[in-house]
Amino acid sequence: MQKNMDLLLVILNYFVRGITIAVGLILIVNPFPALADNADFVRIFGGITVVFGILRTMAYHKNRKKMLREQQEENDENIED
């Protein structure tokens, strides 16, 4: 049961970060007509959102790999004892 919950949380984390990147791309490509006066601002905000989403995805991936490596080392130590 715990592995299913962990997998669900991993999928959810990547999904939310992907949505952040997608929203940023939408803002870059097609600023909403209601914001036509500030199209440059919307595009810049979209670019910042994309960069933020990419950085958050990379940070999550790095931290997750580190956590898995530490768990594996802990399991290896428990097996040796």
Beta strands, then each sheet from edge to edge (+ up, - down):
end
